[in-house]
Amino acid sequence: MEFWELVGVWVVKVVFFTLICFFLGWLGLRVLDALTPKIHQRELIGKDPRAVGLFISGFLIYLGLVIHGAVTTLPGGLVVLDSIMRRLGLISVAFVISLFLAVGMFNLLDRLTPKIPFISLRESSIGTGLYVFGYFAFLGLITHAAFAAAF
């Protein structure tokens, strides 16, 4: 490939993965709401501007990890499309597994620590904002690992 062709493919790949992962982050929040029905993340976060700031910060860290992963993995030559499709598949699987693992571990830890009632998150928009911030950081690290996985 010529230099400018490679740059063009690289830019398209970064934009493509960023848009896909943006959608996955939004979908993850919707699924998180559904899997933790006693904690209404989107409602609670919207009640306090500090919680909104935490939410946005977590999402920006998530997107930063996604963009870093997309930028630093550069397929070359004729394997570009194959590499992109494999990474997209791996990212999708990592997203689903990480979402269920996060919710499963959240619920398990809640049961193992009865003196720390996780349900109390529904009483604090800041607490919920921090919780979702952590989820986005977790999802970003998992997604970044999917980009870094060798084939």
MODELLER restraints for C-alpha pairs under 7 A, 6 or more apart:
rsr = mdl.restraints
at = mdl.atoms
rsr.add(forms.Gaussian(group=physical.xy_distance, feature=features.Distance(at['CA:1:A'], at['CA:77:A']), mean=6.02, stdev=0.5))
rsr.add(forms.Gaussian(group=physical.xy_distance, feature=features.Distance(at['CA:10:A'], at['CA:74:A']), mean=6.86, stdev=0.5))
rsr.add(forms.Gaussian(group=physical.xy_distance, feature=features.Distance(at['CA:14:A'], at['CA:67:A']), mean=6.55, stdev=0.5))
rsr.add(forms.Gaussian(group=physical.xy_distance, feature=features.Distance(at['CA:14:A'], at['CA:70:A']), mean=5.30, stdev=0.5))
rsr.add(forms.Gaussian(group=physical.xy_distance, feature=features.Distance(at['CA:14:A'], at['CA:71:A']), mean=6.14, stdev=0.5))
rsr.add(forms.Gaussian(group=physical.xy_distance, feature=features.Distance(at['CA:17:A'], at['CA:70:A']), mean=6.64, stdev=0.5))
rsr.add(forms.Gaussian(group=physical.xy_distance, feature=features.Distance(at['CA:18:A'], at['CA:66:A']), mean=6.46, stdev=0.5))
rsr.add(forms.Gaussian(group=physical.xy_distance, feature=features.Distance(at['CA:18:A'], at['CA:67:A']), mean=6.18, stdev=0.5))
rsr.add(forms.Gaussian(group=physical.xy_distance, feature=features.Distance(at['CA:28:A'], at['CA:99:A']), mean=6.94, stdev=0.5))
rsr.add(forms.Gaussian(group=physical.xy_distance, feature=features.Distance(at['CA:33:A'], at['CA:40:A']), mean=5.88, stdev=0.5))
rsr.add(forms.Gaussian(group=physical.xy_distance, feature=features.Distance(at['CA:33:A'], at['CA:41:A']), mean=6.13, stdev=0.5))
rsr.add(forms.Gaussian(group=physical.xy_distance, feature=features.Distance(at['CA:38:A'], at['CA:119:A']), mean=6.90, stdev=0.5))
rsr.add(forms.Gaussian(group=physical.xy_distance, feature=features.Distance(at['CA:39:A'], at['CA:119:A']), mean=6.84, stdev=0.5))
rsr.add(forms.Gaussian(group=physical.xy_distance, feature=features.Distance(at['CA:39:A'], at['CA:121:A']), mean=6.75, stdev=0.5))
rsr.add(forms.Gaussian(group=physical.xy_distance, feature=features.Distance(at['CA:39:A'], at['CA:122:A']), mean=5.11, stdev=0.5))
rsr.add(forms.Gaussian(group=physical.xy_distance, feature=features.Distance(at['CA:40:A'], at['CA:122:A']), mean=6.85, stdev=0.5))
rsr.add(forms.Gaussian(group=physical.xy_distance, feature=features.Distance(at['CA:41:A'], at['CA:128:A']), mean=6.20, stdev=0.5))
rsr.add(forms.Gaussian(group=physical.xy_distance, feature=features.Distance(at['CA:44:A'], at['CA:122:A']), mean=6.97, stdev=0.5))
rsr.add(forms.Gaussian(group=physical.xy_distance, feature=features.Distance(at['CA:44:A'], at['CA:125:A']), mean=4.74, stdev=0.5))
rsr.add(forms.Gaussian(group=physical.xy_distance, feature=features.Distance(at['CA:44:A'], at['CA:128:A']), mean=6.78, stdev=0.5))
rsr.add(forms.Gaussian(group=physical.xy_distance, feature=features.Distance(at['CA:45:A'], at['CA:51:A']), mean=5.12, stdev=0.5))
rsr.add(forms.Gaussian(group=physical.xy_distance, feature=features.Distance(at['CA:45:A'], at['CA:52:A']), mean=5.63, stdev=0.5))
rsr.add(forms.Gaussian(group=physical.xy_distance, feature=features.Distance(at['CA:45:A'], at['CA:125:A']), mean=4.93, stdev=0.5))
rsr.add(forms.Gaussian(group=physical.xy_distance, feature=features.Distance(at['CA:45:A'], at['CA:126:A']), mean=6.99, stdev=0.5))
rsr.add(forms.Gaussian(group=physical.xy_distance, feature=features.Distance(at['CA:45:A'], at['CA:128:A']), mean=6.38, stdev=0.5))
rsr.add(forms.Gaussian(group=physical.xy_distance, feature=features.Distance(at['CA:45:A'], at['CA:129:A']), mean=5.57, stdev=0.5))
rsr.add(forms.Gaussian(group=physical.xy_distance, feature=features.Distance(at['CA:46:A'], at['CA:52:A']), mean=6.07, stdev=0.5))
rsr.add(forms.Gaussian(group=physical.xy_distance, feature=features.Distance(at['CA:47:A'], at['CA:125:A']), mean=6.34, stdev=0.5))
rsr.add(forms.Gaussian(group=physical.xy_distance, feature=features.Distance(at['CA:48:A'], at['CA:125:A']), mean=6.18, stdev=0.5))
rsr.add(forms.Gaussian(group=physical.xy_distance, feature=features.Distance(at['CA:50:A'], at['CA:126:A']), mean=6.59, stdev=0.5))
rsr.add(forms.Gaussian(group=physical.xy_distance, feature=features.Distance(at['CA:51:A'], at['CA:125:A']), mean=5.80, stdev=0.5))
rsr.add(forms.Gaussian(group=physical.xy_distance, feature=features.Distance(at['CA:51:A'], at['CA:126:A']), mean=4.64, stdev=0.5))
rsr.add(forms.Gaussian(group=physical.xy_distance, feature=features.Distance(at['CA:51:A'], at['CA:129:A']), mean=4.53, stdev=0.5))
rsr.add(forms.Gaussian(group=physical.xy_distance, feature=features.Distance(at['CA:52:A'], at['CA:129:A']), mean=6.75, stdev=0.5))
rsr.add(forms.Gaussian(group=physical.xy_distance, feature=features.Distance(at['CA:54:A'], at['CA:129:A']), mean=5.44, stdev=0.5))
rsr.add(forms.Gaussian(group=physical.xy_distance, feature=features.Distance(at['CA:54:A'], at['CA:130:A']), mean=6.15, stdev=0.5))
rsr.add(forms.Gaussian(group=physical.xy_distance, feature=features.Distance(at['CA:54:A'], at['CA:133:A']), mean=5.94, stdev=0.5))
rsr.add(forms.Gaussian(group=physical.xy_distance, feature=features.Distance(at['CA:55:A'], at['CA:129:A']), mean=5.42, stdev=0.5))
rsr.add(forms.Gaussian(group=physical.xy_distance, feature=features.Distance(at['CA:55:A'], at['CA:132:A']), mean=6.35, stdev=0.5))
rsr.add(forms.Gaussian(group=physical.xy_distance, feature=features.Distance(at['CA:55:A'], at['CA:133:A']), mean=5.38, stdev=0.5))
rsr.add(forms.Gaussian(group=physical.xy_distance, feature=features.Distance(at['CA:57:A'], at['CA:133:A']), mean=6.97, stdev=0.5))
rsr.add(forms.Gaussian(group=physical.xy_distance, feature=features.Distance(at['CA:58:A'], at['CA:133:A']), mean=4.16, stdev=0.5))
rsr.add(forms.Gaussian(group=physical.xy_distance, feature=features.Distance(at['CA:58:A'], at['CA:134:A']), mean=6.84, stdev=0.5))
rsr.add(forms.Gaussian(group=physical.xy_distance, feature=features.Distance(at['CA:58:A'], at['CA:136:A']), mean=5.31, stdev=0.5))
rsr.add(forms.Gaussian(group=physical.xy_distance, feature=features.Distance(at['CA:58:A'], at['CA:137:A']), mean=6.03, stdev=0.5))
rsr.add(forms.Gaussian(group=physical.xy_distance, feature=features.Distance(at['CA:59:A'], at['CA:136:A']), mean=5.78, stdev=0.5))
rsr.add(forms.Gaussian(group=physical.xy_distance, feature=features.Distance(at['CA:61:A'], at['CA:137:A']), mean=6.28, stdev=0.5))
rsr.add(forms.Gaussian(group=physical.xy_distance, feature=features.Distance(at['CA:62:A'], at['CA:136:A']), mean=5.45, stdev=0.5))
rsr.add(forms.Gaussian(group=physical.xy_distance, feature=features.Distance(at['CA:62:A'], at['CA:137:A']), mean=5.53, stdev=0.5))
rsr.add(forms.Gaussian(group=physical.xy_distance, feature=features.Distance(at['CA:62:A'], at['CA:139:A']), mean=6.74, stdev=0.5))
rsr.add(forms.Gaussian(group=physical.xy_distance, feature=features.Distance(at['CA:62:A'], at['CA:140:A']), mean=4.25, stdev=0.5))
rsr.add(forms.Gaussian(group=physical.xy_distance, feature=features.Distance(at['CA:63:A'], at['CA:140:A']), mean=6.99, stdev=0.5))
rsr.add(forms.Gaussian(group=physical.xy_distance, feature=features.Distance(at['CA:65:A'], at['CA:140:A']), mean=5.40, stdev=0.5))
rsr.add(forms.Gaussian(group=physical.xy_distance, feature=features.Distance(at['CA:65:A'], at['CA:141:A']), mean=6.67, stdev=0.5))
rsr.add(forms.Gaussian(group=physical.xy_distance, feature=features.Distance(at['CA:65:A'], at['CA:144:A']), mean=5.77, stdev=0.5))
rsr.add(forms.Gaussian(group=physical.xy_distance, feature=features.Distance(at['CA:66:A'], at['CA:140:A']), mean=6.28, stdev=0.5))
rsr.add(forms.Gaussian(group=physical.xy_distance, feature=features.Distance(at['CA:66:A'], at['CA:143:A']), mean=6.44, stdev=0.5))
rsr.add(forms.Gaussian(group=physical.xy_distance, feature=features.Distance(at['CA:66:A'], at['CA:144:A']), mean=5.76, stdev=0.5))
rsr.add(forms.Gaussian(group=physical.xy_distance, feature=features.Distance(at['CA:69:A'], at['CA:144:A']), mean=5.04, stdev=0.5))
rsr.add(forms.Gaussian(group=physical.xy_distance, feature=features.Distance(at['CA:69:A'], at['CA:147:A']), mean=5.30, stdev=0.5))
rsr.add(forms.Gaussian(group=physical.xy_distance, feature=features.Distance(at['CA:69:A'], at['CA:148:A']), mean=6.70, stdev=0.5))
rsr.add(forms.Gaussian(group=physical.xy_distance, feature=features.Distance(at['CA:70:A'], at['CA:147:A']), mean=6.58, stdev=0.5))
rsr.add(forms.Gaussian(group=physical.xy_distance, feature=features.Distance(at['CA:73:A'], at['CA:147:A']), mean=6.73, stdev=0.5))
rsr.add(forms.Gaussian(group=physical.xy_distance, feature=features.Distance(at['CA:73:A'], at['CA:148:A']), mean=6.92, stdev=0.5))
rsr.add(forms.Gaussian(group=physical.xy_distance, feature=features.Distance(at['CA:75:A'], at['CA:83:A']), mean=6.44, stdev=0.5))
rsr.add(forms.Gaussian(group=physical.xy_distance, feature=features.Distance(at['CA:87:A'], at['CA:146:A']), mean=6.93, stdev=0.5))
rsr.add(forms.Gaussian(group=physical.xy_distance, feature=features.Distance(at['CA:87:A'], at['CA:147:A']), mean=6.31, stdev=0.5))
rsr.add(forms.Gaussian(group=physical.xy_distance, feature=features.Distance(at['CA:90:A'], at['CA:146:A']), mean=6.01, stdev=0.5))
rsr.add(forms.Gaussian(group=physical.xy_distance, feature=features.Distance(at['CA:91:A'], at['CA:143:A']), mean=5.91, stdev=0.5))
rsr.add(forms.Gaussian(group=physical.xy_distance, feature=features.Distance(at['CA:91:A'], at['CA:146:A']), mean=5.50, stdev=0.5))
rsr.add(forms.Gaussian(group=physical.xy_distance, feature=features.Distance(at['CA:94:A'], at['CA:142:A']), mean=6.65, stdev=0.5))
rsr.add(forms.Gaussian(group=physical.xy_distance, feature=features.Distance(at['CA:94:A'], at['CA:143:A']), mean=6.71, stdev=0.5))
rsr.add(forms.Gaussian(group=physical.xy_distance, feature=features.Distance(at['CA:94:A'], at['CA:146:A']), mean=6.75, stdev=0.5))
rsr.add(forms.Gaussian(group=physical.xy_distance, feature=features.Distance(at['CA:95:A'], at['CA:143:A']), mean=6.96, stdev=0.5))
rsr.add(forms.Gaussian(group=physical.xy_distance, feature=features.Distance(at['CA:98:A'], at['CA:139:A']), mean=6.89, stdev=0.5))
rsr.add(forms.Gaussian(group=physical.xy_distance, feature=features.Distance(at['CA:110:A'], at['CA:117:A']), mean=6.72, stdev=0.5))
rsr.add(forms.Gaussian(group=physical.xy_distance, feature=features.Distance(at['CA:110:A'], at['CA:118:A']), mean=5.95, stdev=0.5))
rsr.add(forms.Gaussian(group=physical.xy_distance, feature=features.Distance(at['CA:121:A'], at['CA:127:A']), mean=5.65, stdev=0.5))
rsr.add(forms.Gaussian(group=physical.xy_distance, feature=features.Distance(at['CA:121:A'], at['CA:128:A']), mean=5.55, stdev=0.5))
rsr.add(forms.Gaussian(group=physical.xy_distance, feature=features.Distance(at['CA:122:A'], at['CA:128:A']), mean=6.96, stdev=0.5))
